[in-house]
Amino acid sequence: MKLINTKTLLASILAATVFSGCALANKQVQENSMNTEKQKVVELLHSIESGDPKPVSYINPNKYIQHNLHVKDGLAGFGELMQTLPKGSAKAKVVRVFKDGDFVFAHTKYNFFGPKIGFDIFRFEDGKIVEHWDNLQEIVEKTASGRSQIDGAVEVKDLDKTQENKELVTNFVNDVLHGKNPSKITEYISSEKYNQHNPFVKDGLNGLGEAIKYLTSINDMFVYEKTHKVLGEGNFVLTVSQGKWHGKDHSFYDLFRVENGKIVEHWDTIEEILVEEKRQNSNGKF
């Protein structure tokens, strides 16, 4: 039997321990950064209701690119918007929040110049918010599926499948919503469970198929033209697209939940894009 050198054994154990400790520390740093940036977004959105001035410090005062076309650029534009809200009228309840690289995106129930559901996307640089996109839609109380526009699953799972799920959703959007190969819908949508939160579409694969067939058959009333962003964390994927609704330019934000390689839940907001002459900034919707 070959004897093991005690010093060598101790050195190996020490090296393994140090390596494991460093890996754990790096993982914790990444998780803390993720949680910190998510928390900053939640606090900023909730400050719309609470009036707490602290979260405004999370925005870079020297660089804040605004893509809400109703709001002026920069931190001053954000402040001006807050001042125009009737006192005590604003409400903001963040239901879901996710992180993908430098982007944090949230799904929120608002009372913001009226009851709305909104998606907000924030881009971070060096721990500060430097860019913002959003999409808002008025709340519909009576929906085709009986579900609200905001309820449903919230837990992030399958972090190791983030990229796989983003690719699945990208292919679904291209094939089905962009109309490149709509017959492949069953490859993407679960035939057993598909919970629908669009207020005008029924639950299930059949409900979605019926809606798409009807909308695309009526004089191009509903058209997806281009997808600008695909963001995801684990089992949730958000796509940001532009297209036509009733012949007018609209932005489409679609949030999908994936389970076992199939899309099983969907939320969205559809907003008309403000005409150029009425825009308060020149950064574009996307």
N, C-alpha and C positions, 0 to 999 in steps of 0.2 A: 504494500500500500504506500502510495506517495504521500508524504507528510506535507501539510499546508503551512507555509511560513506565516507565523502569527502577525508579523508586521504587515505583510502583504494583504492578509485577510482584513485586518483593521483598516488599512488604507482603502481597500475596495468598499467596505461598508461605509466609511466616512464619505468617499466620493459619491456613492449612490445616494446617501442621505442628503448631501449638499445639492446634488442634481435635482433630486425630488423636491427639496425645499425651494430651490430656485424656480422650478416649474410651477409649484403651487403658488409661490409669491407672484409670478408673472400672471398666472390665471386670476388671482385675487385682484391684482392691479387692473386687469382688463375688465373684470366684473364690476369693480368699484367705479371705473370710468363710465361703464355702460349705465350703471344705476344712477350715478351722479348726473349724467346728461339727460337721462329720462326724467329724473326728479326735477331738474331745472325747468324742463318743458312743462311738466305738470304744475309746478309752482307758478310759472309765468301765466299759464292759461287760467288757473284758479284766481290769480290776482286781478283778472278782469272783473270778477265778482267781488272779491274781498277788498280791493283797493290797496293791498299791501304793496308798498313801493320797492321793497327789496328785490324781487325777481327781475325788475327792469335792469338791474346791474348785470344780469346774465347776457344782455345784448351788447355787442361791441358798439360803443358810441361813435366810432369813426368809420364803421363799415356795417351797414345793415341794408341789404338789398331786398326790396319789397316787391312781391309778385301779386299781391292782392291789388287789383287795378283801381279799386275804389279808395286806396290809401296812398298818401304821399310817401316818397322814399325816405329812408333813414329813421333814426330813433325819434326825431322830431315829428315825423309823420305818424308813428305809433302813438306818441303822446297826444297829438292833436285828435286822433280818432277816439281815444279814451275820453277826452274832454267833451266830445259831441254826444256821448251816450247819456240819456236821461238818468239822473241820479237814482241809484238803487235798482235800476232796471236790468242790469246785466247779470246773467247766470252762466256758469260754465262748470260742467261735470265731465271730467275726463273718464271715459269708460275703458279705453284700451290705449296702450302706449308701447311702441316698439323702437328698436334701434338697428340700423344697418350702416356700418361704417361711420361716416361723419354725419349721417342723417338720423334724426329722430322724428317719427311720425305718430300722431295721436288721433284718436277717434272720440269726438266730444259732443255732448248734448248741450246746446246753447240756448240762452235767450239773448240775442244780439240783434237789436232792432227787429225783434220778433223771434218766435221759437224756431230753431234750426238744428240740423245735424251737420257737423263739420269734420273735415279732415284737415289737419295742419301738418306741414312738413317744415322742419327746421334743419339748417345745416350749421355745423359747428366748426370753428377753427380755434385751436389753442384754448379750448374750454369755453369759448364765447360764441353766442349765436350771431351769425353773419348773414343769413339769408332765410327767407320765409315764403312758402307757397301755401295756399289753402283752397278749399272748395266747399261751398255751403249750399244747403237745400232746405227749404221750408219743411217742417214736420207735417206729416200726413197721419191723422189719428186712425182712420179706418183703412186698413191695408188688405190686399188680396189674399195674403197668406195668414192673416191674423197675428203676425209677428210685428213688433215695432221696428223702426229703422236703426235701432241702436242695441237692442238686447241680444242675447246669445252668448256663445263661448268667449272667454277672455284669456284663458290660461295659455301661455306660450309653452310649446312642447317641441321635441325633435329638433333641437338646435343644430345637430349634426346633418340635418337634411335641408337646411336653409337653401343652399344653392340648387339642389335637386328640385325643391318645390318652386323656386323662382323660375326654373326652366320649364316646369310643367305648366305653370300659369302663363308664361310668355307664349308658349306654343298654343295654349287654349285661346288666348286673346287673338293671336295671329290667324289661327285656323277658323275660329268660330265668330268672334266679334268683328274681325276685319274681313271675314267672309272668304278667306283663301281656300278653306276646305271644311265647310260647316258640317259635312256628314261625319266628321271625326269626333263629334261632340261626346259620344259615349266613351271615348278613350280618356276623357278628362273629367267628366261629371259623374259622380256616383249615381247609379240607378237605384240604390237602396235608400239613400238619405241625401237630400239636398235642401237645406234650410234657407229660405229666401227672405231677405229683408228689404229688397226693393218694394216700395209700397204698392206697385201696380202689377207685380208678377207673382203668380202662385208658386207654392212649394213644388219641389220635385223636378226631375229631369223633363218631364212632359210639360210642366208649367213654363220652364225656361224655353224649351223648343217652340212652344206655341207663341210666346211673346216675341222671340226673335223673328220667327217666320212672318208674323203679322206686321211687325214694325218695318222690316226690310222690304215688304211687299207694297207699301203705300208711298209711292213717289219719293223714294229716298228720304223719308221722314226721319230715319234713324240710321246714321252712318258713323262708324269709327274710321278715322282717317290716318291717325298716327299715334303711336304710344311713345311717350317721352321718358318715363321713368318706370322701373320695376324695382321695388324695395321690399325686403322681407326679413323676417326673423322667425326661424323655426317653422311652425305650421301656418303662419300668417304671411300673406303676400299682398302688397298694394301696387296697383298699376295706375299710372297717370296718363290719360289719353285726351286727344282732341278729336272733334268730329262735328256732325250736324244733327240737330234736333229740330224738327219742324222747319228745316231750311236755314236755321240760324247757327252760328258758331257756338259750340258748347265745350266745356271741359268735363271729362268723365273720370271720376276717381272710383275704382273698384277694389274692395278688400275681399280676399278669398281665404278661406281656411281649408287646409289640406289634411287628409287623414288616410293613411295607407295608400298613398299614391293617387288619390282621387280628390277632387274638389267637393266638399260636403256642406259648405256654407258661404254665403255671399252678402255683402253690404255695399252700398254705393251712394254717391251724391252726384247730381248732375246740375251744372250751373251755366247759365248763359254768359258768354265772354263779352265783357263791356266793349262797346264800339270805341274805336281809337280816339275820336274827338272828345270823349267823356273821361278818358283815363287820367288818373292822378299821378302816374309814374310811367316811365317808358321802358320798363324792364321786361314786359311781356308776361303773359299768364303762365308760361312754362319755363 
